[in-house]
Amino acid sequence: MGKGIVRRTSPEEPGKRSRLVMQEDICHVLENLTGTKRVEVIDLDLSGLKEVRFTTAAFAKMTKLRLLRITAPQMQCEVHISDDFKFHYDELRYLFWDYYPLKLLPSDFNSKNLVWLCMPHSHLTQLWEGNKVFENLKYMDLRHSKYLTETPDFSSVTNLNSLILDGCTQLCKIHPSLGDLDKLTWLSLENCINLEHFPGISQLVSLETLILSGCSKLEKFLDISQHMPCLRQLYLDGTAITELPSSIDYATKLEILDLRNCRKLRSLPSSICKLTLLWCLSLSGCSDLGKCEVNSGNLDALPGTLDQLCSLKMLFLQNCWSLRALPALPSSLVILNASNCESLEDISPQSVFSLCRGSIFRNCSKLTKFQSRMERDLQSMAAKVDQEKWRSTFEEQNSEVDVQFSTVFPGSGIPDWFKHRSKRWRKIDMKVSPNWYTSNFLGFALCAVVAPKKKSLTSSWSAYCDLEFRALNSKWKSNRSFHIFDVFTRGLKDITIGSDHVWLAYVPSFLGFAPEKLIQTASPALSSRDEDCSYIDDGNPSGRDLDDFHESGEAERSSVQEDVNDSVLQDDAEPRGGDCNDGFKHLFDPQILTVSVVHGSQLICVT
């Protein structure tokens, strides 16, 4: 409707309209030099054009231009433009020019009204020379301007809010005035691979996000000033830094610290433990973390006071090949991933089980003490689970939830406290004694040994446990589905499994899923399925060959020994999106799967 109104102001000559948005109209004006002072907006998409010509003469009369946008999603148009090209920009507020073809902006380019400057994929080598006043400029985006070698003087760009220079691969010099932009909230220089020095940023008092990811030549990150109270996200992944400044604790509101693939990083300062709002710390790929130089003494790779990070929820340590020990971890932790930590030998006596919902120690071949503590730690964790909080989370209409806890670590055998074993992976109904569903019932433990059929890269996959209650004397029944290993398998890709691994999961009691009187008279049954396949019922999982699977077992933990015959779960989940009939078994050979019923505080095995 708006376009029609604008068109009617000058049906015959588009150069007399206020807004030009139709490709044919804009090309007409540029070719015939019919633009007038009425034109305020030009929005040209170069898609489908073979060539276009921009001349100073074509823009000469467009003195009121407020918005100029040239977009080129796929630059297949040949642009003809002279080096002395100029246009009127006194009234310009918004300038977007994709693949700007010149090395420089016009020498007299200056606009007190300019708010938005966006020139991705440009051929610019620099924006302007000297100190120019852009008092209203708030957003500048020059991403993937691969010829840009230096930034301009920002001294008079005092209101700049966001600066994006991602992928400026030749950028090697940043003007020191950048550090004085006290209104800057977002600064991103991702993959500026030739950037070696970063200026001091002590005056960036409003900065909330700083991204230096992939600046592979950046060896030093300067001190953080106590005047940076707003910094919430700091991305230094893929840089060449060897250490973090001890002043990191001045970033009191920091929530995300990404140090992935900082291969020269050897240690973290103890002051990091003062970041009480930090909830995500990623150290994956820090292969030198924990290494000590000769005669350098004992260097703590992770500070012993890491447990003081009271808001930390995610800790990523994949491929920290030199890391030997994990200190005590904060009780707020939800996800811990320490895959491929080849030197990891010890975990703090503080139980990992009581800390997180998901922990993974895939390919940590030296981690042998963990399994010996597993029974004690799981028992302790089950006793501490807040059952009231857990059951209030799930109402009767909720059909699918996550397990409370899952972990995986190297190993090739089911723990001794899982005694009952079943072959052929059949679904087994539990034969429970009367009044089995008491306040002493804490839930179920699930265990499986997974062996690689061949060394191959896995995709993300997920498995489910299906719990069903059937009343003995009525038609009532209740079903619930639970993600078994979803916590750490979802999103994990390109991981090579080099040996057998033990998977362990804990599902708390299901009080509140149905009236307790009905549960008391119900018989529970467990079965499993993968994410994309049908329920596994009679031991034949979606028609797959069972010769690849071996045995399973179960045990009961109870303060009073009961005759409970638990069901068996089959862990034959496959990569997500794979063929249901030809997926998981080609990657893994599930050797053993077990189920345990958890009661009270002592362990009694039922054989």
C-alpha positions as CSV (number, residue, x, y, z in Angstrom):
1,M,0.0,0.0,0.0
2,G,2.8,2.4,0.9
3,K,4.6,1.7,-2.3
4,G,1.5,2.5,-4.3
5,I,1.1,5.8,-2.5
6,V,4.7,6.8,-3.2
7,R,4.4,5.6,-6.9
8,R,1.3,7.8,-7.4
9,T,3.2,10.9,-6.4
10,S,5.1,10.6,-9.8
11,P,3.7,7.8,-11.9
12,E,5.8,8.6,-14.9
13,E,9.2,9.6,-13.5
14,P,10.6,7.7,-10.5
15,G,13.3,10.3,-9.9
16,K,10.6,12.6,-8.5
17,R,9.5,10.2,-5.8
18,S,10.7,10.2,-2.2
19,R,11.5,6.4,-2.1
20,L,13.0,4.2,-4.7
21,V,12.8,0.5,-3.9
22,M,12.0,-1.1,-7.3
23,Q,15.1,-2.3,-9.2
24,E,13.8,-1.1,-12.5
25,D,13.0,2.4,-11.2
26,I,16.4,2.8,-9.6
27,C,18.2,1.6,-12.7
28,H,16.2,4.1,-14.7
29,V,17.2,7.0,-12.5
30,L,20.9,6.0,-12.5
31,E,21.0,5.6,-16.3
32,N,19.0,8.6,-17.2
33,L,20.3,11.0,-14.5
34,T,16.7,11.9,-13.5
35,G,17.2,11.9,-9.7
36,T,15.9,15.0,-7.8
37,K,16.0,16.5,-4.4
38,R,12.8,14.7,-3.6
39,V,14.6,11.3,-3.4
40,E,15.3,10.4,0.3
41,V,15.6,6.6,0.1
42,I,17.3,4.3,-2.4
43,D,17.1,0.6,-1.6
44,L,18.7,-1.4,-4.4
45,D,19.1,-5.2,-4.6
46,L,21.7,-6.1,-7.2
47,S,20.4,-9.7,-7.5
48,G,19.7,-10.6,-11.1
49,L,21.5,-7.6,-12.6
50,K,24.4,-8.2,-15.0
51,E,25.9,-4.7,-14.5
52,V,25.2,-1.4,-12.9
53,R,26.9,2.1,-13.1
54,F,27.2,4.5,-10.3
55,T,28.2,8.1,-11.3
56,T,28.5,11.3,-9.4
57,A,26.2,13.0,-12.0
58,A,23.4,10.5,-11.2
59,F,23.5,11.5,-7.5
60,A,24.2,15.2,-8.1
61,K,20.6,16.5,-7.5
62,M,19.7,14.0,-4.7
63,T,20.7,16.4,-1.9
64,K,18.1,15.1,0.7
65,L,19.3,11.4,0.6
66,R,18.7,9.9,4.1
67,L,19.0,6.2,3.4
68,L,21.2,4.4,0.8
69,R,21.2,0.6,0.8
70,I,22.9,-1.5,-1.9
71,T,22.6,-5.2,-1.2
72,A,24.2,-8.1,-3.1
73,P,23.4,-11.5,-1.5
74,Q,25.4,-13.1,-4.3
75,M,27.8,-10.7,-6.0
76,Q,27.4,-11.5,-9.7
77,C,26.8,-8.0,-10.9
78,E,29.6,-6.0,-12.5
79,V,29.7,-2.6,-10.9
80,H,31.1,0.4,-12.8
81,I,32.2,3.2,-10.5
82,S,35.0,5.8,-10.8
83,D,37.5,6.4,-8.1
84,D,36.3,10.0,-7.6
85,F,32.6,8.9,-7.1
86,K,30.7,11.2,-4.7
87,F,27.2,11.5,-3.4
88,H,25.4,13.9,-1.1
89,Y,25.6,12.6,2.5
90,D,24.8,15.7,4.6
91,E,21.4,14.3,5.5
92,L,22.5,10.6,5.3
93,R,21.5,8.6,8.4
94,Y,21.8,5.0,7.1
95,L,24.5,3.7,4.7
96,F,24.6,0.0,3.8
97,W,26.7,-1.0,0.8
98,D,27.5,-4.6,0.3
99,Y,30.8,-5.2,-1.7
100,Y,31.6,-1.5,-1.9
101,P,34.1,-1.6,-4.7
102,L,36.4,1.4,-3.9
103,K,39.4,1.5,-1.6
104,L,38.4,4.7,0.1
105,L,35.3,6.6,0.9
106,P,35.1,10.1,-0.6
107,S,37.8,12.3,0.9
108,D,35.2,14.8,2.2
109,F,32.9,12.1,3.5
110,N,31.5,13.5,6.8
111,S,27.9,13.3,8.1
112,K,26.8,14.6,11.4
113,N,23.5,12.7,11.0
114,L,24.9,9.3,10.1
115,V,23.7,6.7,12.6
116,W,24.4,3.4,10.8
117,L,27.4,2.5,8.7
118,C,27.5,-1.0,7.3
119,M,29.8,-2.0,4.5
120,P,30.4,-5.8,4.6
121,H,32.7,-7.4,2.1
122,S,34.0,-4.0,1.0
123,H,37.3,-3.3,-0.8
124,L,38.1,-0.5,1.7
125,T,41.7,-0.3,2.9
126,Q,40.8,2.4,5.4
127,L,37.6,4.4,6.2
128,W,38.9,7.9,6.5
129,E,42.1,9.7,7.3
130,G,42.6,11.9,10.3
131,N,40.0,12.8,12.9
132,K,36.5,13.2,11.6
133,V,33.4,14.0,13.5
134,F,30.6,11.4,13.4
135,E,28.8,12.5,16.6
136,N,25.6,10.4,16.0
137,L,27.2,7.2,14.6
138,K,26.2,4.3,16.7
139,Y,26.7,1.2,14.6
140,M,29.6,0.3,12.4
141,D,29.9,-3.0,10.6
142,L,32.8,-3.7,8.2
143,R,32.9,-7.5,8.5
144,H,34.8,-9.5,5.8
145,S,36.4,-6.3,4.4
146,K,39.5,-8.4,3.6
147,Y,41.6,-5.4,2.4
148,L,41.1,-3.3,5.5
149,T,44.5,-2.8,7.2
150,E,43.8,-0.3,9.9
151,T,40.9,1.3,11.8
152,P,40.3,5.0,11.7
153,D,40.7,7.5,14.5
154,F,37.6,7.1,16.7
155,S,38.3,10.2,18.8
156,S,35.2,12.0,17.5
157,V,32.9,9.0,17.2
158,T,32.0,9.3,20.8
159,N,28.5,7.7,20.6
160,L,29.5,4.5,18.9
161,N,27.6,1.5,20.4
162,S,28.6,-1.5,18.2
163,L,31.7,-2.1,16.2
164,I,32.0,-5.3,14.1
165,L,35.2,-6.1,12.2
166,D,34.8,-9.9,11.9
167,G,36.8,-11.5,9.1
168,C,39.0,-8.5,8.3
169,T,41.9,-10.8,7.6
170,Q,44.4,-8.0,6.7
171,L,43.7,-5.9,9.8
172,C,46.8,-5.4,11.7
173,K,46.5,-2.0,13.4
174,I,43.8,-0.7,15.7
175,H,43.9,3.0,16.6
176,P,44.4,3.4,20.3
177,S,41.4,5.8,20.5
178,L,39.2,2.6,20.4
179,G,39.9,2.2,24.1
180,D,38.2,5.5,24.9
181,L,34.8,4.7,23.5
182,D,32.9,4.8,26.8
183,K,29.5,4.0,25.2
184,L,30.6,1.0,23.2
185,T,28.7,-2.2,24.3
186,W,29.6,-4.7,21.5
187,L,33.1,-5.1,20.0
188,S,33.8,-8.0,17.7
189,L,37.0,-8.8,15.8
190,E,36.5,-12.5,15.2
191,N,39.0,-14.1,12.8
192,C,41.2,-11.0,12.3
193,I,44.0,-13.4,11.8
194,N,46.8,-10.8,11.3
195,L,46.0,-8.8,14.5
196,E,48.9,-9.1,16.8
197,H,48.3,-6.2,19.3
198,F,45.1,-5.2,21.0
199,P,44.9,-1.7,22.6
200,G,44.1,-1.1,26.2
201,I,40.4,-1.1,26.9
202,S,40.4,0.5,30.4
203,Q,37.9,3.2,29.4
204,L,35.3,0.9,27.8
205,V,33.0,1.2,30.8
206,S,29.9,0.2,28.9
207,L,31.3,-2.8,27.1
208,E,29.2,-5.9,27.5
209,T,30.5,-8.3,24.8
210,L,34.1,-8.6,23.6
211,I,34.9,-11.1,20.8
212,L,38.4,-11.9,19.8
213,S,37.8,-15.4,18.6
214,G,40.2,-16.7,16.0
215,C,42.7,-13.9,16.3
216,S,45.4,-16.5,16.1
217,K,48.4,-14.1,16.3
218,L,47.1,-12.3,19.4
219,E,49.5,-13.3,22.2
220,K,48.6,-10.9,25.0
221,F,45.3,-9.8,26.4
222,L,45.8,-6.6,28.4
223,D,44.7,-5.9,31.9
224,I,41.0,-5.4,32.6
225,S,40.3,-2.2,34.4
226,Q,38.2,-1.9,37.5
227,H,36.2,0.5,35.4
228,M,34.7,-2.2,33.2
229,P,31.6,-3.2,35.3
230,C,29.4,-4.2,32.4
231,L,31.5,-6.9,30.7
232,R,29.4,-10.1,30.5
233,Q,30.8,-12.1,27.6
234,L,34.5,-12.5,26.8
235,Y,35.5,-14.7,23.8
236,L,39.3,-15.4,23.5
237,D,39.0,-18.8,21.8
238,G,41.5,-19.6,19.2
239,T,44.0,-16.8,20.3
240,A,47.7,-17.3,21.1
241,I,47.5,-16.0,24.6
242,T,49.6,-17.7,27.2
243,E,47.8,-16.4,30.3
244,L,44.9,-14.4,31.5
245,P,45.6,-11.2,33.4
246,S,45.1,-11.5,37.1
247,S,42.9,-8.4,36.8
248,I,40.2,-10.6,35.3
249,D,38.4,-10.4,38.6
250,Y,37.5,-6.8,37.8
251,A,35.0,-8.1,35.3
252,T,32.6,-8.7,38.2
253,K,29.6,-9.3,35.9
254,L,31.3,-11.8,33.6
255,E,29.0,-14.7,32.7
256,I,30.7,-16.4,29.7
257,L,34.5,-16.9,29.4
258,D,35.4,-18.8,26.2
259,L,39.1,-20.0,26.0
260,R,38.6,-22.9,23.6
261,N,41.7,-23.9,21.6
262,C,44.0,-21.4,23.3
263,R,46.8,-24.0,22.8
264,K,49.4,-21.9,24.5
265,L,47.4,-21.2,27.7
266,R,49.2,-22.9,30.6
267,S,47.3,-21.8,33.6
268,L,44.5,-19.7,35.0
269,P,44.9,-17.0,37.6
270,S,43.4,-17.8,41.0
271,S,41.5,-14.5,40.7
272,I,39.2,-16.1,38.3
273,C,37.4,-17.6,41.3
274,K,36.1,-14.2,42.2
275,L,33.8,-14.2,39.1
276,T,30.7,-15.1,41.1
277,L,28.3,-14.6,38.1
278,L,30.3,-16.8,35.7
279,W,28.1,-19.7,34.5
280,C,29.9,-20.9,31.4
281,L,33.7,-21.6,31.3
282,S,35.1,-23.3,28.2
283,L,38.7,-24.6,28.1
284,S,38.3,-27.2,25.4
285,G,41.4,-27.7,23.3
286,C,43.7,-26.0,25.7
287,S,46.3,-28.7,25.1
288,D,49.1,-27.0,27.2
289,L,46.9,-26.4,30.2
290,G,48.7,-27.9,33.1
291,K,52.1,-28.2,31.4
292,C,55.1,-27.0,33.4
293,E,58.3,-25.6,32.1
294,V,61.5,-27.2,33.4
295,N,62.3,-25.7,36.8
296,S,59.0,-23.8,36.8
297,G,57.7,-25.6,39.9
298,N,54.3,-27.0,40.4
299,L,51.8,-25.2,38.3
300,D,48.1,-25.5,39.1
301,A,46.3,-25.7,35.7
302,L,42.9,-25.1,37.4
303,P,42.8,-23.1,40.6
304,G,42.0,-25.1,43.7
305,T,39.4,-22.5,44.6
306,L,37.4,-23.2,41.5
307,D,34.5,-24.3,43.6
308,Q,34.0,-20.6,44.6
309,L,32.4,-20.0,41.1
310,C,29.0,-20.2,42.7
311,S,27.1,-19.5,39.4
312,L,29.1,-21.8,37.1
313,K,26.7,-24.2,35.3
314,M,28.8,-25.4,32.3
315,L,32.5,-26.4,32.3
316,F,34.1,-27.6,29.1
317,L,37.5,-29.2,29.2
318,Q,37.7,-31.3,26.1
319,N,41.1,-32.1,24.6
320,C,43.0,-30.6,27.6
321,W,45.7,-33.2,27.0
322,S,48.0,-32.1,29.8
323,L,45.4,-31.7,32.5
324,R,46.1,-34.2,35.3
325,A,43.6,-33.4,38.0
326,L,40.3,-31.8,38.6
327,P,40.0,-29.7,41.8
328,A,36.8,-29.4,43.8
329,L,34.0,-28.1,41.6
330,P,31.2,-25.7,42.4
331,S,27.9,-27.2,43.5
332,S,26.0,-25.1,40.9
333,L,27.6,-27.1,38.0
334,V,25.2,-28.8,35.6
335,I,27.3,-30.0,32.7
336,L,31.0,-31.1,32.8
337,N,32.7,-32.4,29.7
338,A,36.3,-33.5,30.1
339,S,36.5,-35.8,27.0
340,N,40.0,-36.6,25.6
341,C,41.8,-35.4,28.7
342,E,44.5,-38.1,28.2
343,S,46.5,-37.2,31.3
344,L,43.6,-36.9,33.7
345,E,44.2,-39.2,36.6
346,D,42.3,-37.9,39.5
347,I,39.1,-36.1,40.4
348,S,38.5,-34.2,43.6
349,P,37.1,-36.4,46.4
350,Q,34.1,-34.1,46.2
351,S,31.7,-36.2,44.3
352,V,31.0,-35.4,40.6
353,F,27.7,-37.2,41.1
354,S,26.5,-34.7,43.6
355,L,27.5,-31.8,41.4
356,C,26.1,-32.1,37.9
357,R,23.4,-33.5,35.8
358,G,25.8,-34.6,33.1
359,S,29.5,-35.4,33.2
360,I,31.5,-37.0,30.5
361,F,35.1,-38.4,30.7
362,R,35.2,-39.9,27.3
363,N,38.7,-41.3,26.3
364,C,40.2,-40.3,29.7
365,S,42.2,-43.5,29.7
366,K,44.1,-42.9,32.9
367,L,41.0,-42.2,35.0
368,T,40.8,-45.5,37.0
369,K,39.9,-44.3,40.4
370,F,36.5,-42.9,39.3
371,Q,34.8,-46.3,38.8
372,S,35.9,-47.6,42.2
373,R,34.1,-44.6,43.9
374,M,31.0,-44.8,41.6
375,E,28.8,-46.9,43.9
376,R,29.4,-44.8,46.9
377,D,29.1,-41.5,45.1
378,L,25.8,-42.4,43.3
379,Q,24.4,-43.6,46.6
380,S,25.3,-40.3,48.3
381,M,23.9,-38.3,45.4
382,A,20.6,-40.2,45.4
383,A,20.1,-39.6,49.1
384,K,20.7,-35.8,48.6
385,V,18.3,-35.3,45.7
386,D,15.6,-32.9,46.6
387,Q,12.6,-35.2,45.9
388,E,10.1,-32.5,46.7
389,K,11.5,-30.1,44.2
390,W,11.9,-32.9,41.6
391,R,8.3,-34.2,41.7
392,S,6.9,-30.6,41.7
393,T,8.6,-30.1,38.4
394,F,6.6,-32.8,36.6
395,E,2.8,-32.8,36.5
396,E,0.7,-35.7,35.2
397,Q,0.5,-34.2,31.7
398,N,4.2,-34.1,31.2
399,S,5.1,-37.1,29.1
400,E,8.8,-36.6,28.6
401,V,11.6,-35.4,30.9
402,D,15.4,-35.7,31.4
403,V,17.0,-38.0,33.9
404,Q,18.4,-36.4,36.9
405,F,22.0,-37.4,36.3
406,S,24.1,-39.1,33.6
407,T,27.8,-39.8,33.2
408,V,30.2,-41.7,31.0
409,F,33.8,-42.8,31.6
410,P,36.3,-45.5,30.4
411,G,35.5,-49.0,31.5
412,S,34.5,-52.4,30.2
413,G,32.5,-54.0,33.0
414,I,29.2,-53.5,34.8
415,P,29.9,-52.7,38.5
416,D,29.4,-55.7,40.9
417,W,26.4,-54.1,42.6
418,F,24.5,-54.7,39.4
419,K,23.9,-58.4,39.8
420,H,20.8,-59.5,37.8
421,R,21.6,-59.9,34.1
422,S,19.4,-60.6,31.2
423,K,20.3,-61.6,27.6
424,R,18.5,-60.6,24.4
425,W,17.5,-57.2,25.8
426,R,13.9,-58.2,26.5
427,K,11.5,-55.9,28.3
428,I,10.9,-57.3,31.8
429,D,8.1,-56.4,34.1
430,M,9.1,-55.8,37.7
431,K,7.5,-58.1,40.2
432,V,7.2,-55.9,43.3
433,S,6.2,-56.8,46.8
434,P,3.2,-55.1,48.5
435,N,3.6,-51.5,49.6
436,W,6.9,-51.1,47.7
437,Y,6.3,-47.5,46.8
438,T,7.3,-45.8,50.0
439,S,9.0,-42.6,51.0
440,N,12.2,-44.7,51.2
441,F,12.1,-45.3,47.4
442,L,14.7,-43.1,45.7
443,G,14.5,-44.1,42.1
444,F,16.3,-46.1,39.5
445,A,19.9,-46.5,38.4
446,L,20.7,-47.4,34.8
447,C,24.0,-48.7,33.5
448,A,25.5,-49.8,30.2
449,V,28.8,-50.7,28.7
450,V,29.3,-49.4,25.2
451,A,32.0,-50.8,22.9
452,P,33.1,-49.3,19.6
453,K,32.5,-51.7,16.7
454,K,35.1,-49.7,14.8
455,K,37.0,-46.5,15.2
456,S,34.7,-44.1,13.5
457,L,33.5,-40.6,14.1
458,T,30.1,-40.5,15.8
459,S,27.2,-38.2,15.2
460,S,24.9,-36.8,17.9
461,W,22.4,-39.3,19.2
462,S,19.9,-39.8,21.9
463,A,18.2,-42.7,23.8
464,Y,15.1,-42.9,25.9
465,C,13.8,-45.0,28.8
466,D,10.1,-45.6,28.9
467,L,8.6,-46.3,32.3
468,E,5.1,-47.7,32.6
469,F,2.9,-48.2,35.7
470,R,-0.1,-50.6,35.4
471,A,-2.5,-51.0,38.3
472,L,-3.1,-54.6,39.2
473,N,-6.8,-54.3,39.9
474,S,-7.9,-51.6,37.5
475,K,-7.4,-50.3,34.0
476,W,-5.4,-47.4,35.2
477,K,-1.9,-46.9,33.8
478,S,0.7,-44.1,33.6
479,N,3.6,-43.7,31.1
480,R,6.7,-41.5,31.3
481,S,9.6,-41.2,28.9
482,F,13.1,-40.1,30.0
483,H,16.1,-39.1,28.1
484,I,18.9,-41.5,29.2
485,F,22.2,-40.2,27.7
486,D,20.8,-37.1,26.0
487,V,22.7,-34.7,28.3
488,F,26.1,-35.2,26.6
489,T,25.3,-37.0,23.4
490,R,23.1,-34.3,21.9
491,G,25.3,-31.9,19.9
492,L,28.5,-33.9,20.3
493,K,29.9,-34.7,16.9
494,D,33.1,-35.9,15.4
495,I,34.2,-37.7,18.5
496,T,36.3,-40.9,18.1
497,I,35.6,-43.6,20.7
498,G,38.8,-45.5,21.3
499,S,37.8,-48.1,23.9
500,D,34.9,-49.5,25.9
501,H,33.0,-47.0,28.1
502,V,30.6,-47.3,31.0
503,W,27.4,-45.2,30.9
504,L,25.5,-44.5,34.2
505,A,22.3,-42.7,34.7
506,Y,20.1,-42.0,37.7
507,V,16.3,-41.4,37.6
508,P,14.8,-40.2,40.9
509,S,11.5,-41.6,42.3
510,F,8.4,-40.6,40.5
511,L,6.2,-39.5,43.3
512,G,3.5,-37.1,42.1
513,F,3.1,-38.8,38.7
514,A,-0.1,-40.3,39.9
515,P,-2.1,-40.7,43.1
516,E,0.0,-42.8,45.6
517,K,-2.7,-45.3,46.2
518,L,-2.7,-46.2,42.5
519,I,1.1,-46.4,42.3
520,Q,1.1,-48.7,45.4
521,T,-0.9,-51.3,43.5
522,A,0.9,-50.8,40.2
523,S,3.6,-52.9,38.6
524,P,6.3,-50.9,36.9
525,A,8.0,-51.9,33.7
526,L,11.0,-50.4,31.8
527,S,11.9,-50.5,28.2
528,S,14.0,-48.4,25.9
529,R,14.0,-46.9,22.4
530,D,16.1,-44.5,20.4
531,E,15.1,-41.1,19.3
532,D,13.8,-41.9,15.9
533,C,12.6,-45.5,16.3
534,S,9.5,-47.2,17.7
535,Y,9.3,-48.6,21.2
536,I,11.5,-51.6,21.9
537,D,9.2,-54.2,23.4
538,D,10.0,-57.9,22.8
539,G,13.7,-57.9,22.5
540,N,13.7,-57.3,18.8
541,P,14.6,-53.6,18.4
542,S,12.9,-52.4,15.2
543,G,14.0,-55.6,13.4
544,R,17.7,-55.2,14.1
545,D,20.0,-58.2,14.3
546,L,20.5,-59.0,18.0
547,D,23.8,-60.8,17.4
548,D,25.6,-57.5,18.0
549,F,24.2,-57.3,21.6
550,H,25.3,-59.3,24.5
551,E,24.0,-59.3,28.1
552,S,22.4,-57.0,30.6
553,G,21.8,-56.9,34.3
554,E,20.3,-55.1,37.3
555,A,20.6,-54.7,41.0
556,E,18.6,-53.2,43.9
557,R,19.7,-50.8,46.6
558,S,17.5,-51.0,49.6
559,S,17.5,-50.6,53.4
560,V,15.3,-53.7,53.5
561,Q,15.9,-56.5,51.0
562,E,13.0,-56.9,48.6
563,D,12.3,-59.4,45.9
564,V,12.3,-57.0,42.9
565,N,12.8,-58.2,39.4
566,D,13.7,-55.1,37.4
567,S,13.3,-54.7,33.7
568,V,16.1,-54.4,31.2
569,L,16.8,-51.4,29.0
570,Q,18.3,-51.7,25.6
571,D,20.8,-49.0,24.6
572,D,20.7,-49.3,20.8
573,A,20.2,-45.7,20.0
574,E,21.5,-44.4,16.7
575,P,22.8,-41.1,15.3
576,R,20.0,-38.6,15.0
577,G,18.5,-38.5,11.6
578,G,19.9,-41.9,10.7
579,D,18.0,-44.9,9.3
580,C,16.2,-46.7,12.1
581,N,17.1,-50.1,10.7
582,D,20.7,-49.5,10.0
583,G,22.2,-47.0,12.4
584,F,23.7,-47.3,15.8
585,K,25.0,-50.8,15.7
586,H,27.5,-49.9,13.0
587,L,29.0,-47.4,15.4
588,F,28.8,-49.1,18.7
589,D,28.3,-52.5,20.1
590,P,26.2,-52.2,23.3
591,Q,27.7,-55.0,25.5
592,I,25.8,-54.8,28.7
593,L,22.9,-52.8,30.1
594,T,21.6,-52.9,33.6
595,V,18.9,-51.4,35.8
596,S,19.0,-50.9,39.5
597,V,16.2,-49.9,42.0
598,V,17.4,-47.4,44.5
599,H,16.1,-47.4,48.1
600,G,17.3,-45.9,51.4
601,S,20.9,-45.5,52.2
602,Q,22.4,-48.9,52.0
603,L,23.2,-51.3,49.1
604,I,21.8,-54.8,49.0
605,C,22.2,-56.8,45.8
606,V,19.5,-59.1,44.6
607,T,20.7,-62.1,42.7
